[in-house]
C-alpha cells in the first residue's frame, strides 16, 4: 500500500525556519568573539625570534653610533617588523635569468625610522618585482633607538604617529641632515650593487629605488641630497609630497597615496607640480581610499592596484626588458 506523504503545515514551516534562524544566530554568536579575538591578536604587536635573514649582506656602514638596544623583531597585521636595527644590510631577490631585464631596484620599507615593515613593504615587494624580471634588493637601514620593552615601544610609536599627523613637513635639506645614518646606508647600497653588477647581471645605469612612508622619505633624500647614489628611477609610495627643489636631471618618479591617508593624504602634493615644472617625468596615483601603509596587503580598495600600475610604469620606462629591446 502506497504511503501518503505528509507535508508540514505553514505553521510548522515557520516554526522550523525560526528554529533554523535561532541556530544560525547561536552559531554566529559563538563564532563572532573568536573572529574578533583573532583580529585583535593579528593587530597586536607580538615579539618573535629574529629570523635567519638568509642572503643578507652587511653594507659596511658600521654599527649605529651610541646604540644600546639590540635589534629585535615582532609580528603585527600578519607581517614581520624589525626595530632597533644597528647594522644595515641588503638582501637580494634575483629574477629568473630567462626573465631578467638587467634593471635593479632598492626597496626601502617604512616605519617612521623606528621600525621596518620587512614583509609588507620589503620582501613581498621584492619578490613581486623579481617575478617581473627586475633584480630587487631590500635595504634594512639603521633605525633610531626605541625602548627595548614592547610596551614602551608601542607607546613611542603611538606618540610618534599622533605627532606626525600634525607636524609640519621638514624641508629636503633638513631631512637630509636628520637622516645621516640612513643616507649613508642607501648610498652604500647603490655602491654595493654597482660593484657587483657583473656578478648579478645588472646594468649599473638602471638601478632605481622605491620607498614606503619613511622609506619614501629616504628615497627622496637619497635622490635629492646625495651625489653618489644617482637612482635611474624612483617610487614614492605614501610618503610626504610637499614641495622640494628638483634638480634638472631628476629621475622619472612614480608616486602613489590614498586620499584618506591620516599622515600625508590631507596635505598638499606640490612635489608632483615641482617635478612637472622641472619637466621631469612623473606619474601620480591618488586613490580615494587605502589609508596608510597598504603596501602589498590585499584590500578591498583600489589602492591594492598600485603595484600593477607601478609595473606598467616600469615597463613604459623600459625597465622590464633588456636594454635596447623594442617595446610593443
C-alpha positions as CSV (number, residue, x, y, z in Angstrom):
1,X,0.0,0.0,0.0
2,X,1.4,3.4,-1.0
3,X,2.1,5.5,2.0
4,X,0.7,9.0,1.8
5,X,3.4,11.7,2.2
6,X,2.6,14.3,4.8
7,X,3.8,17.8,4.2
8,X,4.4,20.2,7.1
9,X,1.8,22.9,7.7
10,X,2.6,26.5,7.2
11,X,2.8,26.9,10.9
12,X,5.3,24.0,11.1
13,X,7.3,25.6,8.3
14,X,7.5,28.9,10.1
15,X,8.4,27.1,13.3
16,X,11.3,25.2,11.6
17,X,12.5,28.4,9.9
18,X,12.6,30.2,13.2
19,X,14.5,27.3,14.8
20,X,16.9,27.4,11.9
21,X,17.5,31.2,12.3
22,X,17.9,30.8,16.0
23,X,20.5,28.1,15.4
24,X,22.3,30.2,12.9
25,X,22.3,33.2,15.3
26,X,23.6,31.0,18.0
27,X,26.5,29.7,15.8
28,X,27.3,33.3,14.7
29,X,27.3,34.5,18.3
30,X,29.7,31.7,19.1
31,X,32.0,32.4,16.2
32,X,32.0,36.3,16.4
33,X,34.0,36.5,19.6
34,X,36.7,34.1,18.2
35,X,36.9,36.1,15.0
36,X,37.2,39.4,16.9
37,X,39.8,37.8,19.1
38,X,41.7,36.5,16.1
39,X,41.7,40.0,14.5
40,X,42.8,41.6,17.8
41,X,45.6,39.1,18.1
42,X,46.6,39.9,14.5
43,X,46.7,43.7,15.2
44,X,48.7,43.2,18.4
45,X,52.5,43.6,18.4
46,X,53.8,40.1,19.2
47,X,57.6,39.6,19.8
48,X,59.2,36.9,17.7
49,X,62.7,35.5,17.4
50,X,65.0,37.3,14.9
51,X,64.7,35.4,11.6
52,X,67.8,34.0,9.8
53,X,67.6,36.6,7.0
54,X,69.4,34.3,4.6
55,X,71.4,36.1,2.0
56,X,71.5,39.4,3.8
57,X,74.8,41.3,3.1
58,X,76.2,43.8,5.6
59,X,76.6,47.2,3.9
60,X,79.7,48.1,5.9
61,X,78.4,51.4,7.3
62,X,79.3,50.2,10.8
63,X,77.2,49.9,13.9
64,X,74.8,52.8,14.8
65,X,76.8,55.2,17.0
66,X,75.6,55.3,20.6
67,X,73.2,52.4,20.2
68,X,72.4,50.4,23.3
69,X,69.2,48.5,22.4
70,X,69.7,45.3,20.3
71,X,67.8,44.5,17.1
72,X,64.5,42.8,17.7
73,X,61.6,41.7,15.7
74,X,57.8,41.4,16.1
75,X,54.7,40.4,14.2
76,X,51.7,42.6,13.5
77,X,48.9,42.6,10.8
78,X,50.3,39.3,9.6
79,X,53.7,40.9,8.7
80,X,57.1,40.8,10.4
81,X,58.8,44.0,11.5
82,X,62.4,44.8,12.6
83,X,63.3,47.5,15.1
84,X,66.4,48.9,16.8
85,X,68.4,48.0,13.7
86,X,72.0,48.9,14.4
87,X,73.8,47.2,11.4
88,X,72.5,47.9,7.9
89,X,72.0,45.0,5.4
90,X,70.9,44.4,1.8
91,X,69.0,41.3,0.8
92,X,69.0,40.4,-2.9
93,X,66.0,38.9,-4.7
94,X,67.3,38.0,-8.1
95,X,65.0,37.2,-11.1
96,X,65.0,34.1,-13.2
97,X,67.9,34.6,-15.7
98,X,65.4,33.9,-18.5
99,X,63.3,36.8,-17.5
100,X,65.9,39.2,-16.2
101,X,65.8,42.7,-17.7
102,X,69.1,43.9,-16.3
103,X,67.4,46.6,-14.3
104,X,67.5,46.6,-10.5
105,X,65.7,48.4,-7.6
106,X,66.4,49.0,-3.9
107,X,63.3,48.5,-1.8
108,X,63.1,50.7,1.3
109,X,60.5,49.6,3.9
110,X,58.8,52.2,6.1
111,X,58.1,52.5,9.8
112,X,58.8,56.1,10.9
113,X,62.6,55.4,11.1
114,X,61.8,53.4,14.3
115,X,60.7,50.1,12.8
116,X,60.7,48.4,9.3
117,X,57.8,46.6,7.7
118,X,60.0,43.9,6.3
119,X,57.3,41.7,4.7
120,X,54.6,44.1,3.5
121,X,56.9,46.8,2.3
122,X,60.1,44.8,1.8
123,X,60.3,41.1,1.0
124,X,56.9,40.8,-0.6
125,X,57.5,43.8,-2.8
126,X,61.0,42.5,-3.8
127,X,59.6,39.0,-4.7
128,X,56.9,40.6,-6.9
129,X,59.5,42.8,-8.7
130,X,61.8,39.8,-9.2
131,X,58.9,37.9,-10.8
132,X,58.7,40.8,-13.3
133,X,62.4,40.4,-14.2
134,X,63.9,43.1,-12.0
135,X,66.7,42.4,-9.5
136,X,65.3,43.7,-6.2
137,X,67.3,44.4,-3.0
138,X,65.6,45.0,0.3
139,X,67.5,47.5,2.4
140,X,67.3,47.1,6.2
141,X,68.7,50.5,7.1
142,X,69.7,51.6,10.6
143,X,67.0,53.0,12.8
144,X,66.5,55.4,15.6
145,X,66.7,53.7,19.0
146,X,63.4,52.8,20.7
147,X,62.6,51.3,24.1
148,X,63.7,47.7,24.3
149,X,60.4,46.6,26.0
150,X,57.4,46.1,23.8
151,X,55.1,48.3,25.9
152,X,57.5,51.2,25.8
153,X,58.0,50.7,22.1
154,X,54.2,50.6,21.4
155,X,53.8,53.9,23.3
156,X,56.6,55.5,21.4
157,X,55.0,54.6,18.1
158,X,51.6,55.9,19.1
159,X,53.2,59.2,20.2
160,X,55.2,59.4,17.0
161,X,52.3,58.8,14.6
162,X,50.0,61.1,16.5
163,X,52.6,63.8,16.3
164,X,53.4,63.1,12.7
165,X,49.8,63.7,11.7
166,X,50.1,67.3,13.0
167,X,53.8,68.2,12.5
168,X,54.9,70.3,9.6
169,X,56.9,68.6,6.9
170,X,60.7,69.0,7.1
171,X,62.5,70.7,4.2
172,X,64.5,68.5,2.0
173,X,67.9,69.7,3.4
174,X,66.7,69.4,7.0
175,X,65.5,65.8,6.3
176,X,68.9,65.0,4.7
177,X,70.8,66.3,7.8
178,X,68.5,64.3,10.1
179,X,68.9,61.1,8.1
180,X,72.7,60.9,8.0
181,X,73.0,57.2,9.0
182,X,70.2,56.2,6.7
183,X,71.6,58.2,3.8
184,X,74.9,56.5,4.4
185,X,73.2,53.1,4.2
186,X,71.3,53.9,1.0
187,X,74.4,55.3,-0.7
188,X,76.3,52.2,0.3
189,X,73.6,50.0,-1.1
190,X,73.9,51.7,-4.5
191,X,77.6,51.4,-4.4
192,X,77.4,47.6,-3.5
193,X,75.0,46.8,-6.3
194,X,77.2,48.7,-8.9
195,X,80.3,47.0,-7.6
196,X,78.6,43.6,-8.1
197,X,76.7,44.4,-11.2
198,X,78.6,41.9,-13.3
199,X,78.1,39.1,-10.8
200,X,74.3,39.9,-10.6
201,X,74.0,40.6,-14.3
202,X,72.7,44.2,-13.6
203,X,73.1,47.3,-15.8
204,X,74.7,49.8,-13.4
205,X,72.9,52.7,-15.1
206,X,69.5,51.2,-14.5
207,X,69.3,50.9,-10.7
208,X,66.3,52.6,-9.1
209,X,64.8,52.9,-5.7
210,X,61.3,52.6,-4.2
211,X,60.3,53.5,-0.7
212,X,57.2,53.4,1.5
213,X,56.3,56.1,4.1
214,X,59.6,56.7,5.9
215,X,61.3,54.6,3.2
216,X,59.8,57.1,0.6
217,X,61.4,59.9,2.6
218,X,64.7,58.1,2.4
219,X,64.2,57.6,-1.3
220,X,63.6,61.3,-1.9
221,X,66.5,62.3,0.3
222,X,68.8,59.8,-1.5
223,X,67.7,61.3,-4.8
224,X,67.9,65.0,-3.9
225,X,70.5,65.2,-1.2
226,X,73.3,62.8,-2.4
227,X,75.6,62.9,-5.4
228,X,76.8,59.3,-5.3
229,X,73.5,57.3,-5.5
230,X,72.0,58.6,-8.7
231,X,68.9,56.4,-9.0
232,X,67.7,55.9,-12.5
233,X,64.0,55.9,-11.4
234,X,62.2,56.3,-8.1
235,X,58.9,55.3,-6.5
236,X,57.4,57.3,-3.7
237,X,54.6,55.2,-2.1
238,X,52.5,57.1,0.6
239,X,55.4,59.4,1.5
240,X,55.1,63.1,2.0
241,X,54.6,65.0,-1.2
242,X,55.4,68.6,-0.1
243,X,57.5,70.9,-2.3
244,X,61.2,70.2,-2.8
245,X,63.9,71.6,-5.0
246,X,64.1,69.4,-8.1
247,X,67.4,69.0,-9.9
248,X,67.5,69.3,-13.7
249,X,68.5,65.7,-14.0
250,X,65.9,64.3,-11.5
251,X,64.9,60.7,-12.4
252,X,61.4,59.7,-13.5
253,X,59.2,59.4,-10.5
254,X,56.1,57.2,-9.7
255,X,54.0,58.4,-6.7
256,X,51.0,56.8,-5.1
257,X,49.0,57.8,-2.0
258,X,45.5,57.4,-0.6
259,X,43.3,60.5,0.0
260,X,42.3,59.1,3.4
261,X,45.9,58.6,4.5
262,X,45.9,60.0,8.0
263,X,49.5,61.2,7.8
264,X,50.1,62.7,4.4
265,X,46.8,62.4,2.5
266,X,45.4,65.7,3.7
267,X,48.5,67.7,2.8
268,X,49.5,69.4,-0.5
269,X,51.0,67.4,-3.3
270,X,53.3,70.2,-4.6
271,X,56.1,67.8,-5.2
272,X,54.2,66.5,-8.3
273,X,53.9,70.1,-9.6
274,X,57.6,70.6,-8.9
275,X,58.5,67.6,-10.9
276,X,56.3,68.8,-13.8
277,X,57.7,72.3,-13.6
278,X,61.2,70.9,-13.9
279,X,59.9,69.0,-17.0
280,X,60.8,65.7,-15.4
281,X,58.7,62.5,-16.0
282,X,56.2,61.9,-13.2
283,X,53.2,59.6,-12.7
284,X,50.8,60.2,-9.8
285,X,48.1,58.0,-8.4
286,X,45.7,59.4,-5.8
287,X,43.5,56.7,-4.5
288,X,40.2,57.5,-2.9
289,X,40.7,55.1,-0.1
290,X,43.5,52.8,1.3
291,X,44.7,54.5,4.4
292,X,48.4,54.5,5.3
293,X,50.7,51.5,4.9
294,X,48.6,49.5,2.4
295,X,51.7,48.1,0.8
296,X,51.2,44.6,-0.5
297,X,48.3,43.9,1.8
298,X,45.2,42.7,-0.2
299,X,42.5,45.2,0.5
300,X,39.0,45.9,-1.0
301,X,40.2,49.4,-2.1
302,X,41.6,50.4,-5.5
303,X,44.9,51.2,-3.7
304,X,45.7,47.5,-3.9
305,X,46.3,48.0,-7.6
306,X,49.2,50.3,-7.1
307,X,51.8,47.5,-7.8
308,X,50.3,46.6,-11.1
309,X,50.3,50.3,-12.1
310,X,53.9,50.6,-11.0
311,X,54.9,47.5,-13.0
312,X,53.2,49.0,-16.1
313,X,55.0,52.3,-15.5
314,X,58.3,50.4,-15.2
315,X,57.6,48.7,-18.5
316,X,56.9,52.1,-20.1
317,X,60.3,53.3,-18.7
318,X,61.9,50.3,-20.5
319,X,62.9,48.5,-17.2
320,X,61.1,45.2,-17.8
321,X,63.1,44.3,-20.9
322,X,66.8,44.1,-21.6
323,X,68.3,47.4,-22.7
324,X,67.9,48.0,-26.4
325,X,64.8,45.8,-26.7
326,X,61.9,47.5,-28.5
327,X,58.7,47.8,-26.5
328,X,55.3,47.0,-28.0
